[in-house]
Amino acid sequence: MKSNRILFKIIPFCLFAIGLMINACSDANDEISDGNTADLIIYGGTSSAIIAAVEAAESGKSVIVVSPDLHLGGLTSGGLGWTDTGNKAVIGGLARHFYHRVYQHYNKEEAWKWQPKSEYGNKGQGTPAIDGENRTMWIFEPHVAEQIYEDLILEHKIRVDRDEWLDRESGVKVDNGRIQSITTLSGKTYIGKMFIDATYEGDLMATAGVSYHVGREGRDVYGEEWNGVQTGVLHHDHWFKSDISPYVIPGDPSSGLLPKISAEDPGEKHSGDNKIQAYCFRTCMTNHEANRMPFPKPDNYDPFQYELLARMFETGRKDWFRKFDPLPNYKTDTNNHGPFSSDNIGMNYDYPEASYEDRKAIIKEHEDYQKGLLYFVANDERVPEDIRSEMQKWGLSKDEFKDNGHWPHQIYVREARRMIGEYVMTENELLKRKPTPQSIGMGSYTMDSHNVQRYVKSDGFVQNEGDIGVKTDGPYEIAFGSLVPKKEECENLLVSVCVSSSHIAFGSIRMEPVFMILGQSAAAAAVMAIDEGIAVQDVEYDKLRSELEAKGQILTLN
């Protein structure tokens, strides 16, 4: 009996101690509780991320979007309203549904606040901007796109954790080739069965140890014709058509170079390098006085930064307003045009691998450069009077990007990291020199790279390098293998933006409608891998193809 009495005393104490231990463990692991666990974890706030999340939710899977961004939609809601569609027939599934929702919005009378709908030019690319027959609209204001993404999130009850930045030092736990969890700088840890990197930078992919490339491959790497350095290739209108001195004192090399001109040799034609095409902001501007805010003068404004532009104007160029592409309500999606424009050539090389703080500095430098550029053209007396007076009629749209000084919240990351995955898309697939295996979507846009560097030619004059545009041989298929890493590197990750492709092929794939297409297909493959308990590389393609076709994805036009 005595031993039993002792046992009865010990048992409650042990239970109490165990309870304390459980509570302590629970407190210590609040951030890795079921509340931060889902079937699918998507890192990124881009258009691709949101469409992937909708696909997962519609397939009955739990999903958490871990977004470093406060605003959803990336470039689609960040100023790129003049959609680079190419052949619209290849845009299906949830991507086409997005453009259908744009159409529904502009069918409402209240959508036309500043401009009568009948007055809108309805200019598009290949088909009208407002395609009534197919109930789609391809050109839109930034806030309209953002609201559609927010509506999709709300309707599907998708959890989005915003302002959550991946810990790129130690925030990805990988075990036996599978990501177990990701942790953000705030200390939150997210556990999932499958993960999608839908960022423009590829941070999750890189931190997980997946192979990738930054820069241009030499054309011999994948047997391509159009990759690598493009010295001597003068495409579009983005080059100096007149001889302009790059020196502070024209013709005097000892006076030093003007700003943003490299003193380095540009490299041998078709050779590879670690440089990337230029970034800019797609500014939403207006000349409608009631909604116009004059271009602000940056605090660090220095007109000398634009001396090369002044010299360009002196040669008689008059194409400054060429890419003020019209959006509804007297607004624009204003893009780079000409040899000296919104593209901040050569100032982004470090961005893909830079720390968050260094990226912020690069973005701020781009913002200051572009704001100063707009102010310069509208106010500096060296700008021809006809261009200057017309520019003074324009300004930023007051009803866009209200929490960011009417400036876009997303810089145009045209290219950063690119995965080296199970299959690498190259120009050979896009030009139909090689068949594409296992299509999960299609693209069609021209293989397009903006300028990469500005240098001094052997004759002593300035020139740009890197701008190229090569038409694909019609719409092309995109391989499932370009969305997944090599199996030995990671079995439960898909990459829907920084896909496995060469620089020149990515120049076409990198369009926002394609990113949405790839987001849906990546999520569909993730769902199948979850259901079957297999590596994403082992998903049976025939089943995936049937699933995607049932969801309206366009996989081939044959």
N, C-alpha and C positions, 0 to 999 in steps of 0.2 A: 504493500500500500504506500509505503514511504516513497519508493521509486516512482510510483504513479503520480503522487502529489507533486514531486519534482518535475515530472514530465509535463503535467498540466500547467505548471508555472512557466516552463521553458517555451512551450508551444506558443502562447500568446505573445511572449517577448519576441520570438523569432518572426511571427507574423507581423508584429509591429515594425521590427527592423527591416523586414522585406518590404513592407509598405513604404517606409522611408526611402529605401533604395530605389523602388519603382518611381516614387514621386520625384526623387532627385534626377533619375535618368530621364523622366518625362520632361522636367524643367530644362535639362541640358539639351534635349533633342526636340524642343518645340518646333524648330525650323525644319526638321526632317520628319515631322509627323505626317499622317495621312493627308493633312491639309495641303501639303506641298507635293503630293504624289499623284501622278496621272499616268494613263496609258501612254500618252504622247506629250513630250515637252518640246515646244517650238521656241527657238531663240531668235528674236528679231521682231521688228514692228513693221516690216515692209509689206507691200502688196502681196508678195509671195507668202509671207507668214500668215496673213489674215485668211487668204484663200485656203491655205493648207489647214488652218484651224477649223474653218467651216466644213471642209471635206471630212475631217476626223469626227467632228460633232455629228454631222449628218449620217455617219457610219456607226454611230452609237458608242464612240469611244470618248473617254474623258481626256481632256486636253487643257494644258496651261500654256499660254503665250507669255514668255518671259521677254519683255521688251525693254531695251535700253532707251527707247524713244518715248516721249510723252504723246506725240501725235502718231496716229496709225496711217499706214499707206505709203510710206517712203516717198519716192519721187512722184508717184501717181497723184498723191495729195500735196506734194511739195512744189508744185509749179509746172510740172510736165503735163499740161492739159491738152497739148497738141500731140495726140498719141502717135507714136511711131509704130504703125500697125503692119505695114507691108500688105500682104494679101489677107484680107479680113476673113476669107473663107476658112482659114486654118485655125481661127480662134473659136474654140468651143467651150463646153463645160461651164464651170463657174466663172471663168474669165469673161465669156460672152454674157453671162448673167449679170456681171458687174456693169457692162456697157448697156445692157437692157435697162438696168436701174437708172443709169444716167439718162437714158431716153425717157423713162417714166417721169423723172424729175422735171425735165425741160418741157414736158407736155402740160405742165401746170402753169397757169397764167401768172401766178405769184413768183415763179422762177425768173421771170423777165423784169427785174426791178428797175434797171437802168435803160434797157433797150427793148423796143418792140420785137417780138419773135419774127415778125414778117420782114424786119430790116436786117436780121442776121444773115450774113452772106452764105452760110451753109457750105463753105468750102471744105473739102476733105482731101483725102489722099486715095484716089482710085474710086471711092464711092462717096456720097455726100456725108457731111458730118452728122446730119440727122437722117438716118436711113429708116424711113417709115416702113418700107416693105419688110425689113427684118427686125424692126422695132429695137434698133440699137442706135446709140449716139457715141461718137468717138472723140469728141472735143468738148471740154468742160472746164469750169472754174475749180480751183484747188479745194475750196471749202465744200463743194458739192461731193467731190470724191471722198474727202475725209468723213463726211456725214454718212455716206453709203457704207463705208467700212465700220463705222460705229454702229450703224443699224444692224449690220450682219452679226456683229459681236453680241449685241443686245438680244436679237431674235433667237440666236442659237445658245444663249446663256453661256458664253465662253468666258472663262476667267482670263483676264489680261493683267499681269503685274507690270506696271510701267516704271521707268527710271530704275531699272534693275540691270546692272552692268556686270557681265561675267568676270569673275576673278581669273584673269588670264595667266596668273602665276601658278596657282594650285587649285583652281576651281573646277576642274574636271577630273572625276574619279573614274578610272578605267580599270577593269578587272577581267582578265581572260579575253581580251579583245572586245569587250562590251562596256559602253558608258554606263556606270551605275547611277551617277548623280552629277549635277552641276551646281556650283555655289556662286552667288553673286557677291559684289563688294559690300553689300549691306548685311551679309551673313546668312541670307536665306539659301537653303539647299533644296533642290528639286530632284525628285526621284522619278524615273520613268522607265518604261519598257523600250520605247523607241524615242529617238531625238531627231529633230530637223534643224539644221543651221540655215536660216533664211535671211541672214544679214548680208549687206553689200560687202563687208570686209572679210567674212569667213573666220571670225574669231573662235567660234566653238570648234570648227573643223581643225584649225591650227592647234588649239590648246589640247585637243584630243590626240594629237600626234599624227594626224593624217597628212600625207604628202601633198604638197602644193607648189605652185610656181608664181613668181611675181615678175612681170616684165614681158618682153617680147622674145619668143624663141627665134633662133636662126632658122632660116627656111629649110635647112637640111634635117632638122630634128624630126619633123613629121613628113618630110617630102612635100613641102608646100611651095607655092610660087610667090605668094603675096605676104609672107610673114617677115619679121625682122625690120631693120632700119630701112627707111624709104627715101634716102637722099636722092634728089633729082626727080622724084615723083611729085608733080604739081597738080593737085586734084581740087575739085570744087572751085571756090574763090578764096580759099583760106591761105593764100600765099602772096608775098609781095611781088607785084607784077612790074614794079619799077625798081631801079637801083637806088637804094637808100643806105646811107652810111650808118653803121651801128655805133659810131664813136661820139663821145660828148661834144668834141669839136669835130664837125664833119670832115672826114678824110684824114684825121690825125689819130693813129692808134695809140700814141703816147698819152692822149687825154683820157683814156679809159673807155670802157663800154657803157652804153646806156643801160638802165635797169632792165632786168629780166632777159638779158641776152647772155648766152653761155659762151665762155672762152674755150670750152673743151671741143675736141674733134667730135663730130656727130657719130662717127663709127662707119665702118664699111657697109655698103648697101647689102641688105639681106642678112646681116649679122644679128645675133641676139644681144640683148642688153637687159638691164634691170629697171628700165624707165617705163613709165605708164602714161597713157593718154591724159590730156588735160581735163581738169574739173572746172565746173562753174556752178552758179545758181541759175535756175530757170525762173526769171523774175516775172511776176504778174504785174503788169503795168496797165495804165489807163490814160486816155486823154479826155475822159469825161469829167469835167470840172467839179461836179458835185461829189465825186468819189476819188478825186486825185489828191495825193500828198506829194508836194515837190520833193525831188530827190535830195536826201539829206547830205550835208557835207561832213565827211568823217572827221573826227577830232584830229587825226594824224594825217590829214589830207596834204599831199605833196604833188603839185602839178607836174613836177619833173618826171614822176613815174610814168607819165603818158607822153613824153617827148617824142617817142617813136611813132605814136599815133598821130601827133601833130604833123610830123614829117610825111606820114602816109597821106594825110588830107592834102598836104601841099602838092602831092603828085596828081591830084584831081579826082580821086576816088569818091564816088557818090552813092555807094551801096550800103550805107550805114543802117538803114531801116529795113533791110531785106528780110530779116527773121523776127519781125514783130508779128508773129502769127496770131490771128484773131480768135479770141474766145468769146463766148456769149457775154453780154452786158458791157460792151465796149472795153474789153480787157484783152491782154495778150499773154501768150507764153513766149517770152523773149529769149531766144537762144543765141549762141555765138554765131557771128558771121563776119567773114573777112580775116585778114592776117593779124589784126590787133583788135580784139573784141573781149567778150566776157570770159573766154577761156584763159585761165591763168597759167600759161604754158611753162612747164618745168618746175613748178612750185609745189608739186604733190608727190614727188618720188618717195618720200619717207612715209607717207600716210599709211599704206597697208600694214606695215609692221610697227608703226609708232605706238607709244603708250597713249592712254586716253588723254592725258594732259597735253602731250605733243600734238595729238590729232586736233584737239580744241584750238591750239595755237595755229595750226595749218588752216583750219576752217576760218578762224578769225582773220588771218592774213588774206584769204580769198575774199571774205566779205568786205574787208576794208578796200581791197583792190577794186572790186566790182562796184561798190558804192562810189568810190572816188572816180572811177571811169565814167559813170553816169553823170556825176556832178560836173566833171571836166567837159564832157561833150555839150552839156546844157549851158555852161557858163564861161568857158575859157575863150578868150578872143582869138586864139590861134585856130580855133575850129571855124570852118567856113560859116558865114552868117546864115545862109539858108538852112544848113544842118542844125546850127545852134538854135535858131529861132523855132524850128520845128520841134527840136528836142525839149524845149521849154514848155511845150504844150503837154508833155507826158510827165508822169510821175508814178509812184507806187499806189496800188489800189488800197484805199482805206479799209475796205471790208474784207481783206484777206490777211491772214497771219497776224491777227490783232494782238496776240500776246508776245509777238516777236518784232515789234516795230514795223510791221507790214512787210517784213523780209522773210523769204522762205526758211522753213525750219530744217530743211534737208539739203545738204550740198549734193551735187550730182556726182556721185562716185561711179564714174563710167566703167571703172575696172580697178580691182585691187588684187587680192589673191585669187587664184584659180586652182581648184583641186586637180590632182593627178590621180584619177580614180580607176575603176574597173575598165572603163572605155574612155578614150580621149577623142572628143569631137574635133575635127580639123576642117580646113577648107575643102579637103578631098570628098568628104561626105556632103558638104553644102553644095559643091559643084557637081555632084553625082559621079565623081570619078571612082568612088567606092560606095558600096551599099551600106546603109545604116542598120545595124542589128537592133531588134526589139524596140521599136518606136513607142514612146510614151507621150508624144506631142510633136508639134511642128513649129517651125519658124519660117520666115520668108524675107525678112528685111535685108537690105544690102549689108555686106560685110564692111563695117564702117568704123574707122578709127580717127579720132581727132588728133590734132598735132601733139607731138611728144616733146619737142625741143625747138629752141630758137637759137641759131648759131651764126657764125660769120663764115661765109663762103671763101674759097681761095682767092676770089677776085676782090675781097675786102668789103663786100656788101652783105646785108642781113638777109636771112631766109628762115622759113619755118620748115620743120621736118616731121613726118609721121602721119599727116592727113592722107587718108586713102579711102576709097569706096569702090568695092567690087561687087557687082550684082551676082546674086546666087542664080543657079540654073532653075529658077522657079522655087516654090516652097520645098522645104527639105524636112526630113524626119530627124528627131533627136533621140539618141539611144538611152535606154534605161540605165546602162552602165555608166553614163556620165553623171548620174545623180548619186552614185554610191561609191564609197572608198573601196580600195582593195580589201578583200575579205580578211587578210591577215592583219590589217591595220585597225579595222573597226567593223563590227557586225550589226550594229543597231543605230547607225547614223545615216541620214540622207542629207544632201546639200542641194538646195533648190535655186540658189542665186549664183554662188561662186562655183559653178559646175565645172566638170572636167572637160576642158577644151583648150585649144591653142588661142593665142592672142587674136589672130585674125578671124577665127571662127566665132570667138566670143563677141567680136564686133557686131555680129548679127544677132546672136542668141541673147544679148544683154538688154533686150527691149522689155518694157514693163508688161505688156500682154503675155509675153513668153514666160516671164517670171511667175505670173499667176497660173499659167498652164502647168508649169513645172511644180509649183507648190501643190496643186491639186493632185498631180500624179505621184509626187513624193509621199503625200499623206495616204493615198490609196494603197501604195506599196507598203507603207508602215503598218497600216491596219491589217493587211493580209499577213505580214510577218508576225504581228502580235497574235492574231487568231490561230496561227499554225505553230507558234512557238519556235520560229526558225530565224536564221540570219536573214537580213534583208536581201543579201546577194542570192539567197536560195529561193526567193519567191518565184513561183512558176509563172513564166511570162505569159503563157496562153491564158491563164486565169486572170492575170493582171490586165491583159489586153481586153478581155471580155468585159471586165469590170469598168475599165475606163471608157470603152465604147458605149456601154450602157448609161454612163453618166454624161455622155455628149462630147467627150474629148475627140478631137480629130487627129487620128494617128497616121493616116495616109490619104492621098488624093488619087491613088491609082485605082 
